[in-house]
Amino acid sequence: MLGVLLVLRMFPVLRDHLNANSSFKVGKIWLTLVGVIVPLVLLAMFTIEVVNVIRTPYNGYPHWFNNLFGWGAIVLMAVLTAIFTAIRWRQSPDEFIPEPTLPGERISARALVAPGARHAGSTDKSDTSASPSSARYAVDVNLTDKEN
């Protein structure tokens, strides 16, 4: 979160929100602490810990074991994340409407995205004109009592 706030320079917006909704006001000292001091301290702590983990094997295990099953697992997860993110969906996630699973459950849908819009992961190559069939829907699940 700190990274996002730093990159987008949103600290003044957060400060204004805190001042509007908090029992005490935060000012320039808070901005300096949260925007400069805390990220530097966290970066230093992270760097020191990474160096310690690399130099000292975990629990006396050999370096090759730590590298293969420790760092290797991290690299494998990063690679798999990239691969699975790049794979296209069979159906657009925007078109998913679950089936009722409970007795008396009723599902209704309402338009969520403008007709013609497509989800980034969609494999639907059909016409994106503003026809009713091209609208995307949000799902509302309503539980109704059968006796009433």
VMD Tcl script that draws the C-alpha trace (Angstrom):
set ca {
  {0.00 0.00 0.00}
  {2.85 2.35 0.77}
  {4.24 1.73 -2.69}
  {0.93 2.60 -4.35}
  {0.59 5.73 -2.24}
  {4.16 6.76 -3.07}
  {3.85 6.11 -6.80}
  {0.45 7.75 -7.17}
  {1.31 10.56 -4.72}
  {-1.96 10.00 -2.88}
  {-0.76 10.92 0.61}
  {-2.52 14.31 0.62}
  {-5.81 12.59 -0.33}
  {-5.33 10.06 2.49}
  {-4.42 12.86 4.91}
  {-7.58 14.79 3.97}
  {-9.68 11.65 4.41}
  {-8.15 10.98 7.82}
  {-8.67 14.58 8.89}
  {-12.31 14.48 7.79}
  {-13.11 11.18 9.55}
  {-10.76 11.00 12.52}
  {-10.86 12.38 16.03}
  {-7.43 13.99 15.56}
  {-5.78 15.79 12.68}
  {-2.65 14.65 10.85}
  {-0.31 17.10 9.16}
  {3.07 17.46 7.50}
  {4.88 15.50 10.22}
  {2.59 12.52 9.53}
  {3.21 12.87 5.78}
  {6.98 12.86 6.39}
  {6.85 9.87 8.72}
  {4.54 7.75 6.56}
  {5.88 8.89 3.19}
  {9.63 8.93 3.88}
  {10.77 7.53 7.22}
  {8.62 4.39 7.38}
  {9.40 3.25 3.79}
  {13.13 3.77 4.38}
  {13.07 1.81 7.65}
  {11.04 -1.01 6.05}
  {13.43 -1.14 3.07}
  {16.45 -1.31 5.42}
  {14.83 -4.07 7.51}
  {13.92 -6.04 4.39}
  {17.43 -5.72 2.94}
  {19.10 -6.80 6.19}
  {16.78 -9.80 6.52}
  {17.30 -10.92 2.91}
  {21.09 -10.74 3.39}
  {20.80 -12.77 6.62}
  {18.61 -15.40 4.97}
  {21.04 -15.76 2.06}
  {24.13 -15.99 4.29}
  {22.75 -18.25 7.03}
  {21.06 -21.47 5.90}
  {17.66 -22.10 7.44}
  {17.79 -24.45 10.43}
  {21.15 -25.90 9.43}
  {20.00 -27.27 6.07}
  {22.58 -27.26 3.27}
  {22.56 -24.30 0.86}
  {21.51 -26.44 -2.11}
  {18.42 -27.62 -0.20}
  {17.41 -24.07 0.74}
  {18.02 -22.86 -2.79}
  {16.06 -25.67 -4.43}
  {13.06 -25.89 -2.10}
  {13.07 -22.34 -0.71}
  {14.11 -19.89 -3.40}
  {13.16 -22.38 -6.11}
  {9.59 -22.47 -4.81}
  {9.43 -18.67 -4.91}
  {10.74 -18.57 -8.49}
  {8.32 -21.36 -9.50}
  {5.36 -19.44 -8.05}
  {6.40 -16.27 -9.91}
  {6.72 -18.19 -13.20}
  {3.39 -19.99 -12.72}
  {1.71 -16.69 -11.84}
  {2.93 -15.17 -15.10}
  {1.83 -18.23 -17.11}
  {-1.65 -18.48 -15.56}
  {-2.17 -14.74 -15.92}
  {-1.38 -14.94 -19.65}
  {-3.81 -17.82 -20.31}
  {-7.11 -16.65 -21.81}
  {-10.40 -17.59 -20.18}
  {-12.67 -20.02 -22.04}
  {-15.59 -17.72 -21.30}
  {-15.60 -14.12 -20.25}
  {-15.79 -13.85 -16.44}
  {-18.38 -11.10 -16.96}
  {-20.82 -13.63 -18.41}
  {-20.77 -15.95 -15.37}
  {-24.17 -16.40 -13.73}
  {-24.28 -19.04 -10.97}
  {-27.07 -21.55 -10.76}
  {-29.30 -21.52 -7.66}
  {-27.93 -23.91 -5.07}
  {-30.47 -23.58 -2.26}
  {-34.18 -24.38 -2.37}
  {-36.10 -21.15 -2.86}
  {-33.06 -19.22 -4.09}
  {-33.86 -16.89 -6.97}
  {-31.22 -15.30 -9.19}
  {-31.79 -12.08 -11.08}
  {-29.38 -10.11 -13.22}
  {-28.96 -6.39 -13.92}
  {-26.77 -4.69 -16.52}
  {-23.35 -3.82 -15.10}
  {-21.16 -2.87 -18.05}
  {-22.23 -0.88 -21.06}
  {-23.37 -2.96 -24.02}
  {-20.52 -3.62 -26.42}
  {-17.83 -3.56 -23.70}
  {-15.67 -6.64 -23.34}
  {-13.65 -7.97 -20.40}
  {-9.88 -7.90 -20.96}
  {-9.66 -11.69 -20.55}
  {-12.60 -12.41 -22.83}
  {-12.18 -14.76 -25.77}
  {-15.53 -13.68 -27.23}
  {-14.82 -12.40 -30.74}
  {-18.47 -11.71 -31.56}
  {-19.89 -8.40 -32.64}
  {-19.66 -5.79 -29.87}
  {-22.60 -3.71 -31.04}
  {-25.04 -2.33 -28.51}
  {-27.52 -5.20 -28.76}
  {-29.19 -6.49 -25.58}
  {-27.41 -9.82 -25.93}
  {-24.00 -8.13 -25.69}
  {-24.68 -6.47 -22.31}
  {-22.80 -7.75 -19.29}
  {-24.69 -8.51 -16.09}
  {-24.16 -8.40 -12.35}
  {-25.81 -11.11 -10.30}
  {-28.09 -10.56 -7.33}
  {-28.86 -13.63 -5.26}
  {-32.14 -13.37 -3.39}
  {-33.25 -15.94 -0.83}
  {-36.99 -16.11 -0.67}
  {-39.09 -17.90 1.89}
  {-41.26 -20.54 0.17}
  {-43.97 -20.35 2.83}
  {-44.68 -16.63 2.29}
}
mol new
graphics top color blue
foreach p $ca { graphics top sphere $p radius 0.5 }
foreach p [lrange $ca 0 end-1] q [lrange $ca 1 end] { graphics top cylinder $p $q radius 0.2 }
display resetview
